[in-house]
């Protein structure tokens, strides 16, 4: 983000709070003024500078003694799925993907509750809460949407996806956690779908949020190569 862009944006910093990714660490977060009208060009510029959307908020880590969080993006044109990813795509050829507005749905929320209860009982979003869900995953912004993945009429996964000028931003995915669907690797498939969708749209990037070398939860992101990380000197391709 250029200094010219920064000059007209109010920024707010949170007090230190427990880090969501690294146990025992304290974190601070930089937020964009929530009253600011966010256009797609501005959102794209902020994403280039490492910001991320959560509900109505655009934020990035701003920790004095830690720089572990690095924004990650896939180079769409050069991406070639590995053997495992090809199998994931094949196993999910029977799914129908449909883009819908980022609205609240009882069906979506029921799936989200199953997912959080089964996969993230140790996380900040447990227990699932409707108000928290609405603030996190519903949006009236025209660049925000949801993608439903269905097996016939059964909803198996929902991906929140934002459209930028130069790519898609993978905000969050939740999916059916039951053992009968485990071989589908629905989380990975949602990313593969977004990469292919970006390719169809002629967009160069899929933004995957933050990558942290010491966080096991982040390791899956390095399987989508080539991957670029935002460093202090700009975006750089890595072989993490």
N, C-alpha and C positions, 0 to 999 in steps of 0.2 A: 504494500500500500504506500503510495507516495505521500510526502509531507503535505502536499496540497490537499490530498484527500483527508488526511488526518486533521488538518487545521480547522475544519468546520464540523467535526464530530466530537461530541462529548463522550468521555470514557469514564467508567466507574470501576473501582477495584474493591473486591470483597475482602472482609477480614480473613485471616488464616483459618482454614478448616481442614478436616481429615481428607487426605487424598483418596480419590475413588479408585485409583489404579495401583498405587504402591503402599503396601502396609506400613504403618508407622510414620508415614511422611505427612507433612502439612503442605497445603496448597493455597494459592490465592488465584483468583480468576478476574480477568479483565472483561467488562461488559460494554457493549455499545449502548448509547442512550436509547432506551426502549421507545421514546417518543419520536425517534428519527424515522422518516419515511424511507424504507429500504427498496430501492429499485434493483432490477436484475444486474445492470452494470455495476452498481455499488456493491451488491452482494457478491458478485464475481471478484471484484477488487479485494474485498475483505477476505474472501476465501483464499485468494492468492497470498494474503498476508497471514494466514494461519487461523482465521476465525472459523467458527463452526456454529450451526444453528441448533438450538434446543427450544422447541416451542416458539414463543415470540422473541426469544433472546438470541443475540449473536455474541459469542464469547470466545476467548482463547485463554490458555493457561498463562499465568504471569507470576511465576515463582522466583523469588530472589536467589535461592541456592540450588535450583534444579531446572534443567532444560531437557528432561527426559521425553516429554511429549513432543512429537514431531508430526506435522501434518503429512499425510500420505496420499498419493494419487497414482492410478494405473495409467500407463501410456496405451491408450486403446488401439491405435493403429499397429503397434508392435506386439500386442498381446497374443500369445499362442497358448491355449490350454494344455496343461500337462496330461499325462495318461489318466490320473485320478479325476481331474476336472472333466475330461471328456466322458468318463463313465458317469459322473454326476449329471451332466447334460443329457446323456442317453436315458438315464433312469427317470428323468423328469419330462421326457418328450410328451407324456400324456397329460401334462398340466396346461391349463388355459390361463394366460396372463391378461388381466384387464386393468387399465388405468382408470382411477376414479378420483374425485376431489378428496382433499384431506379433511373429511367430515367424520363425525362420530357415528359409529354403528354398533348396535348391541352385539352383532355377530363378531365384529372385529374385537370388541372389548372382551368377549367371552374367550376368544382364542388367546388374546394377550394375557388374561388371567391364568389360563392353563400353562402358558409358556413361563411366566414369571414364577408361578408356584412350583413348577418342575425344575427349572433351570437356574433360577436366580434368587433362591431363598436367602442367600448370604449377601445380597446386594441392596443398594439404596432404594430400589423400586419395590422391594418386598415389605409388607404385603401389597398386592396391587390395589390401587385406589382410583376410582373413576375420575375424580377431579384432577389428580396428577396425570392420568392418561390423557385427558382432554387438553391440559396445558402443554403437554409434551408433544403429542402426535397429531392433534388437529390444528388446522391453520386456515385462515381466509386469504393468505397470500397467493397470488396467481401462479407463482413459481413452485408452489408446494403441491404434492400429490401423493396418492397411495397406489400401490400396485397389488392387486389381489391375485393369488395363485390358487386355482381350484382344480380338483380332480372331480370332473363332472360337476355336481352341485356342492360338493364338500370343500369348504375353505381350509386350505392347508398352510398358507403363509400370507403375510402382508408386509410389504416393504414401503417405508416412507422415503420418497425420492424427491429431491429438489432439482429444478432445471436452471442451470447457469448458462452464461454466454458461451463458455468453452467446455462444458461438461455436465455430467450428472453428479449430484452429491448424495451419497448413500447415508441417509440420516439414521435409520434404525430398521431392523427386521425382526419380526416375531413369527413363530411357526408352531405347528402341531408337534408337541414334545414326545408323543407316545412312541414306544419301541417299534411299532409296526411301520413307522415312517422314517426310522433312523437311517436306513440305507440311502434315502434320498438326499441326505446332507442339504436340507432346505436352505440353511443360511448361506452356504457356499453357492448354491444354485441361484439365489437371489442376486448375488454379486455378479455371477456369470451372465445372468439375464441383463443386468444393467450395463455391463461392458458391451454386450452385443447390441443392446438398444442404442447406446452412445455411438457405436460404429454405424448403425443404420442412419442416425441423425447427422453423421459427419462431425461429431464432437470428439476432441482429442483426449479428454480425460474423464475418469471416474474417480471422484474424491471419496476416500474411505475413512475420513476422520483422523484420529490420532493413533500413532504407532509408538509403542514404548518397548524398548529392547528387553527390559526385565519383567515385563508383564506377560504371563502365559496366555492370557485372554486375547492378546494382540497378535500372537504368532501367525494366525491364519492369514493375516493380511500380506505377509511376505510371500505367500504362495501365488499371488496374482502379479506376475512379472511380465515386462519390466515395471518396476515400482520406483517412483521418485519420492524423496523426503524433503521437506522444507528445512533447510539448515540456515545458519546465520549468514551464509553467503548466497542464499537463494535455493531454488529447487535443484536437487542433484539426484541422478540415478544411482541406486544402490543395489548391492547383491547380498542383502541381509538374510 
